[in-house]
């Protein structure tokens, strides 16, 4: 199994910052938002998570976006909308960068988010996005619940290649050094007190909170009509109240 995982592609390029990127913590008073549930699982209505060619090319940043669309539509309607691989590759072609030395392809998450908002992935466009503080676990939980998951980036260590559950080994050197394997983008679709659930390479993957704290290097919540539309969000929170609470974020 470790050999199979190691053979898969990654593709998230180093974090790019932009002072114009909204930060959720600055605009939202978490004490005024509803208490998130102790556990979250957005996978129950999704029967298949396509690979989206991430076993062949470094398009994880777009594959993660497509997986978010699946989770959103499944939560909102009870039936997941599965975008086509050709649509994923088309979106990847718009944002990909190629390493001139190795020929490896990848993309920057911020470029993906901006393109997703402007052009969409298979016509699924997002309305807004905001950076979520990685170390504020209460905000991470609230954002994952209210927005239907999180779009995150990981600086994966080589130790992750042999772990069924991604966990911190207690070291940050050698094979445990952040980014020693490479950068990867995934969709967070659940959490509990012990771990979070991500979608990667066509399957679910658990990562502990200690792994999260040491290897996640960017996280975003996304406002999408696939998840937040109509009178109520699928999480049961009144959508009009949610929009009022997040008016500054989405302006």
C-alpha positions in Angstrom: 0.0 0.0 0.0 2.8 2.4 0.8 4.3 1.8 -2.6 1.0 2.6 -4.3 0.6 5.9 -2.3 4.2 7.0 -3.0 3.6 6.5 -6.7 0.7 8.9 -6.7 1.2 12.5 -7.8 1.0 15.6 -5.6 1.1 19.0 -7.3 0.5 21.8 -4.8 3.1 24.5 -5.3 4.3 26.7 -2.4 1.9 29.0 -0.6 1.5 32.4 -2.3 0.2 35.2 -0.2 -1.9 38.2 -1.3 -2.7 41.0 1.1 -6.1 41.2 -0.5 -7.1 37.7 0.6 -9.8 37.9 3.2 -9.1 36.2 6.5 -12.1 34.7 8.2 -11.0 35.4 11.7 -10.9 39.1 11.0 -14.4 39.3 9.8 -16.3 36.7 11.8 -16.9 36.7 15.6 -17.0 33.0 16.3 -18.8 33.6 19.6 -21.8 34.9 17.6 -21.9 31.9 15.3 -23.8 28.7 16.0 -21.9 26.0 17.9 -20.5 23.5 15.3 -21.4 19.8 15.9 -18.9 17.6 17.8 -18.5 15.5 14.6 -19.0 16.3 10.9 -19.3 13.8 8.0 -20.0 15.1 4.5 -19.2 11.8 2.8 -22.4 9.8 3.5 -24.2 10.7 0.3 -21.2 10.3 -1.9 -20.5 6.8 -3.4 -17.4 7.5 -5.4 -14.5 10.0 -5.3 -12.8 9.9 -8.8 -9.0 10.0 -9.0 -9.2 12.8 -11.6 -5.9 11.8 -13.1 -4.0 12.7 -9.9 -2.2 9.3 -10.1 -0.7 10.5 -13.4 -0.3 14.3 -13.2 0.1 16.9 -10.4 -3.5 18.2 -10.6 -4.4 17.7 -6.9 -5.4 21.4 -6.6 -8.2 20.9 -9.1 -9.1 17.4 -8.1 -9.7 18.7 -4.6 -12.0 21.4 -6.0 -14.0 18.7 -7.9 -14.3 16.7 -4.7 -15.7 19.7 -2.9 -18.3 20.1 -5.6 -19.3 16.5 -5.0 -19.5 16.9 -1.2 -21.5 20.2 -1.5 -24.1 18.9 -4.0 -24.5 15.6 -2.1 -25.1 17.5 1.2 -27.5 20.0 -0.5 -29.6 17.6 -2.7 -28.8 14.1 -1.5 -27.1 13.3 -4.9 -23.5 14.1 -5.7 -22.7 15.9 -8.9 -19.6 14.3 -10.3 -17.7 16.6 -12.7 -15.9 15.1 -15.6 -12.2 14.4 -15.7 -12.0 16.4 -18.9 -13.4 19.4 -17.0 -10.8 19.0 -14.2 -8.0 18.8 -16.8 -9.4 21.9 -18.6 -9.4 23.9 -15.4 -5.9 22.6 -14.5 -4.6 23.7 -17.9 -5.6 27.3 -17.1 -3.6 27.5 -13.8 -0.8 25.0 -14.1 2.9 25.9 -13.9 5.6 23.7 -15.2 9.0 23.2 -13.5 11.5 23.9 -16.3 14.0 21.6 -14.7 11.9 18.5 -14.2 8.8 19.0 -16.4 6.6 18.4 -13.4 3.3 20.2 -13.4 1.5 21.8 -10.4 -0.5 24.8 -9.3 -0.8 27.4 -6.6 -4.0 27.2 -4.5 -4.6 30.9 -4.6 -4.4 30.8 -8.4 -6.9 28.0 -8.4 -9.3 29.8 -6.1 -9.3 32.9 -8.2 -9.8 31.0 -11.4 -12.5 28.9 -9.8 -14.4 32.1 -8.9 -13.9 33.6 -12.4 -14.3 30.6 -14.7 -15.6 27.7 -12.6 -14.9 24.0 -12.7 -17.3 22.4 -15.1 -19.5 25.5 -14.8 -19.5 25.3 -11.0 -18.3 28.7 -9.9 -17.6 29.9 -6.3 -18.7 33.3 -4.9 -16.0 34.0 -2.4 -13.2 32.5 -0.3 -11.4 33.3 2.9 -8.3 32.1 4.6 -8.9 30.2 7.8 -6.4 30.2 10.7 -4.8 26.7 10.9 -4.2 26.8 14.6 -7.7 28.0 15.7 -9.3 24.6 15.9 -12.7 26.1 16.9 -12.7 28.3 13.8 -11.6 25.3 11.7 -14.5 23.2 12.9 -17.0 26.1 12.5 -15.8 26.9 9.0 -15.9 23.3 7.9 -19.4 22.9 9.1 -20.9 26.2 7.9 -19.2 26.2 4.5 -19.4 22.4 3.7 -15.7 21.5 4.2 -12.4 23.2 3.7 -9.9 23.5 0.8 -6.4 23.0 2.3 -2.8 22.6 1.4 -0.3 20.2 3.0 3.5 20.2 3.1 3.6 16.4 3.3 6.5 14.6 4.9 7.9 11.4 3.6 6.6 9.6 6.7 3.1 10.1 5.3 3.9 7.6 2.5 3.7 4.6 4.9 0.8 5.8 7.2 -2.7 4.5 6.9 -3.7 7.5 9.1 -1.5 10.6 8.7 -0.1 11.3 12.1 2.9 13.3 13.5 5.7 11.0 14.5 7.1 13.4 17.1 9.9 14.7 14.9 10.1 17.4 12.3 13.4 16.4 10.8 14.6 13.8 8.3 11.7 12.0 6.7 9.3 13.9 9.0 10.4 17.3 7.7 7.4 19.3 6.3 7.4 19.2 2.6 10.0 16.4 2.3 7.6 14.5 0.1 6.0 17.6 -1.5 2.9 19.8 -1.5 -0.6 18.4 -1.8 -4.1 19.8 -1.9 -7.1 18.0 -0.4 -10.7 18.6 0.6 -11.6 18.3 4.3 -15.0 16.6 4.5 -15.3 15.7 8.2 -13.8 15.9 11.7 -14.1 14.5 15.2 -12.0 15.0 18.4 -9.3 12.7 17.1 -8.9 13.5 13.5 -10.1 15.2 10.3 -11.2 13.4 7.1 -9.8 14.4 3.8 -10.4 13.2 0.2 -7.3 12.3 -1.8 -6.5 10.0 -4.6 -10.1 8.8 -4.9 -10.6 7.8 -1.3 -11.0 9.1 2.3 -7.9 9.7 4.4 -7.7 10.5 8.1 -5.2 12.9 9.5 -4.8 13.7 13.2 -5.0 17.1 14.7 -1.4 17.0 15.6 -0.6 16.2 11.9 -2.8 19.1 10.9 -1.0 21.5 13.2 2.4 20.7 11.7 1.8 20.0 8.1 -1.1 22.1 6.9 0.3 25.3 5.4 -2.9 26.9 4.1 -6.7 26.5 4.6 -9.6 28.2 3.0 -13.4 28.2 3.4 -15.4 28.7 0.3 -18.8 30.3 -0.3 -20.5 28.2 -3.0 -24.1 28.2 -4.3 -23.7 24.4 -4.6 -23.9 24.2 -0.8 -25.4 27.5 0.3 -28.5 28.1 -1.7 -32.2 28.4 -1.0 -33.7 29.2 2.4 -31.5 26.9 4.5 -28.0 25.5 4.3 -27.8 21.7 4.5 -26.3 22.0 8.0 -29.7 23.3 9.2 -28.5 26.8 10.0 -30.8 29.5 8.6 -29.1 30.7 5.4 -30.3 34.3 5.7 -28.8 34.6 9.1 -25.6 33.0 7.8 -25.4 35.5 5.0 -25.9 38.3 7.4 -23.1 37.0 9.7 -20.7 36.6 6.8 -21.7 39.8 4.9 -18.2 41.3 5.4 -16.5 38.1 4.2 -18.4 37.9 1.0 -18.5 41.6 0.1 
